[in-house]
Amino acid sequence: MGAAVYAPPAMVWEGYARFDSVTRAVATGLKTRYVPVSDSAVWKLDAYAGDDPIHFNDQGASRFAHQLARAILSMPEVLRRAAEVRRGAR
C-alpha cells in the first residue's frame, strides 16, 4: 500500500488544494479552460472508500461526475457546439 493511504484526510486534501492551485496557474498560463477539482462538496469523508481519503466510493464518484458535468456544460464553446450539432452543422 502507498503511504498516502495512511495520511490523515486533512493532509491529503491539502495536497489536492495545492494540486488545484498549480493546475489553475498552468491553465491560466496556457489560456485554456480550468475546471476545479477541489470543490468542498466533494471533500466530505462520506465521499471516500472506507478510511481511504484518495479513492471515491460510489457517492463520491457521483458527486464529482456531476460537478465536472456542470462545469463542462457551462462552457460557452460547448454550448455553442451542441447547438450547431442540433442544427445539423458539422
BELPE-V232545 format. One record per residue. N is the residue number from 0. PHI is phi in radians with two decimals (none if undefined). PSI is psi in whole degrees, 0 to 359 (NA if undefined). Layout:
N | PHI | PSI
N | PHI | PSI
This chain:
0 | none | 147
1 | -1.32 | 159
2 | -1.13 | 329
3 | -1.11 | 331
4 | -1.05 | 329
5 | -1.62 | 357
6 | -1.30 | 145
7 | -1.13 | 147
8 | -0.89 | 319
9 | -1.04 | 324
10 | -1.21 | 318
11 | -1.13 | 317
12 | -1.17 | 328
13 | -1.11 | 321
14 | -1.10 | 318
15 | -1.07 | 318
16 | -1.11 | 320
17 | -1.15 | 316
18 | -1.03 | 316
19 | -1.06 | 318
20 | -1.09 | 317
21 | -1.19 | 315
22 | -1.15 | 326
23 | -1.11 | 316
24 | -1.13 | 319
25 | -1.13 | 315
26 | -1.06 | 319
27 | -1.09 | 315
28 | -1.10 | 328
29 | -1.56 | 359
30 | 0.95 | 48
31 | -2.18 | 167
32 | -1.20 | 141
33 | -2.09 | 131
34 | -2.05 | 113
35 | -1.15 | 142
36 | -1.96 | 3
37 | -1.91 | 36
38 | -1.11 | 137
39 | -1.10 | 337
40 | -1.15 | 332
41 | -1.48 | 333
42 | -1.46 | 59
43 | -2.17 | 142
44 | -0.99 | 328
45 | -1.25 | 357
46 | -1.58 | 354
47 | -1.99 | 156
48 | -1.31 | 116
49 | 0.89 | 231
50 | -1.63 | 22
51 | -1.81 | 103
52 | -1.43 | 16
53 | -1.93 | 318
54 | -1.75 | 129
55 | -1.20 | 149
56 | -1.56 | 185
57 | -1.04 | 318
58 | -1.12 | 316
59 | -1.15 | 319
60 | -1.10 | 320
61 | -1.14 | 316
62 | -1.03 | 314
63 | -1.14 | 318
64 | -1.07 | 318
65 | -1.16 | 320
66 | -1.08 | 314
67 | -1.13 | 317
68 | -1.09 | 316
69 | -1.05 | 317
70 | -1.13 | 315
71 | -1.15 | 316
72 | -1.27 | 349
73 | -1.59 | 356
74 | -1.32 | 124
75 | -0.96 | 321
76 | -1.17 | 328
77 | -1.24 | 316
78 | -1.09 | 319
79 | -1.11 | 314
80 | -1.16 | 322
81 | -1.08 | 319
82 | -1.12 | 320
83 | -1.11 | 318
84 | -1.13 | 318
85 | -1.09 | 327
86 | -1.42 | 355
87 | 1.61 | 7
88 | -1.31 | 155
89 | -2.09 | NA
